[in-house]
Structure formats: structure tokens, C-alpha cells
């Protein structure tokens, strides 16, 4: 995902919302996903927010790629 914050999970309105600003989760797709499933990949690509219930995620092999924990938030 080639966007500045691509793959970042928004925590607001989730069970993890109390960790907003302290926890950053990012996901990525399986290798070669854009070539294998171009329509699904394009449907959930771009500089906007996408619902986790979007059916286009399913074939993309989404996986947790990065966990950032901010220990001393200012």
C-alpha cells in the first residue's frame, strides 16, 4: 500500500479506542495481490477510509504488518 498512512487501522469507535495515539496498527496485503486480484485491490486502495467489512478485503490476504506502541505520548 503506497499511501502515506496506507494500511493504518483507525481505532476510534473500536474496542481499542482508549489506545488512540498510543497504539498504531498497520496491515498489508499478501505478495503479488495487486496482480492477482486487481479489481479487489483497486476497490480498497486510495487516500480514503475503508470499512473492515468491505468484501474486497477477503481475497487480498490481509495481514498485520506493523505494530507501533508509543510509550511516552505527549
C-alpha positions as CSV (number, residue, x, y, z in Angstrom):
1,X,0.0,0.0,0.0
2,X,1.8,3.1,-1.2
3,X,-0.1,5.8,0.6
4,X,1.5,7.8,3.5
5,X,-0.6,6.1,6.1
6,X,-1.6,3.1,3.9
7,X,-2.9,0.2,5.9
8,X,-3.3,2.1,9.1
9,X,-6.3,0.9,11.2
10,X,-8.4,3.6,12.8
11,X,-9.0,2.8,16.4
12,X,-11.8,5.3,17.1
13,X,-15.2,3.6,17.6
14,X,-13.5,0.2,18.3
15,X,-12.7,-1.7,21.4
16,X,-9.2,-0.3,21.2
17,X,-10.2,3.3,21.1
18,X,-8.8,4.1,24.5
19,X,-5.3,3.4,22.9
20,X,-5.8,6.1,20.2
21,X,-2.5,7.9,19.9
22,X,-0.6,5.2,21.9
23,X,-1.1,2.2,19.5
24,X,-0.8,2.2,15.8
25,X,-1.7,-0.9,13.8
26,X,-0.9,-1.3,10.1
27,X,-1.9,-4.1,7.7
28,X,-0.6,-5.1,4.3
29,X,-1.6,-7.5,1.6
30,X,0.0,-10.8,0.6
31,X,2.7,-10.5,-2.1
32,X,1.5,-10.1,-5.7
33,X,-2.0,-9.3,-4.6
34,X,-2.4,-6.3,-6.9
35,X,-1.6,-8.5,-9.9
36,X,-3.7,-11.5,-8.8
37,X,-6.8,-9.5,-7.8
38,X,-6.5,-6.1,-9.5
39,X,-10.2,-5.2,-9.2
40,X,-10.4,-6.0,-5.4
41,X,-7.1,-4.3,-4.8
42,X,-8.2,-1.1,-6.6
43,X,-11.5,-1.2,-4.8
44,X,-9.8,-0.7,-1.4
45,X,-6.9,1.5,-2.5
46,X,-6.6,5.2,-2.3
47,X,-6.4,8.0,0.2
48,X,-9.6,7.4,2.0
49,X,-11.1,5.3,4.7
50,X,-12.4,1.7,4.0
51,X,-14.7,-0.4,6.2
52,X,-13.3,-3.6,7.5
53,X,-16.5,-5.3,6.3
54,X,-15.8,-4.4,2.7
55,X,-16.0,-7.7,0.7
56,X,-13.0,-6.7,-1.4
57,X,-10.6,-7.4,1.5
58,X,-11.3,-11.1,1.6
59,X,-9.1,-12.3,-1.4
60,X,-6.3,-9.9,-0.6
61,X,-4.7,-11.9,2.2
62,X,-4.6,-9.0,4.7
63,X,-2.1,-9.5,7.4
64,X,-0.8,-7.4,10.4
65,X,2.4,-5.8,9.1
66,X,3.3,-3.4,11.8
67,X,2.6,-2.6,15.5
68,X,3.8,0.7,16.9
69,X,3.4,1.3,20.7
70,X,4.1,4.9,21.9
71,X,5.5,4.6,25.4
72,X,5.6,8.3,26.3
73,X,2.7,10.0,24.5
74,X,3.0,13.8,24.8
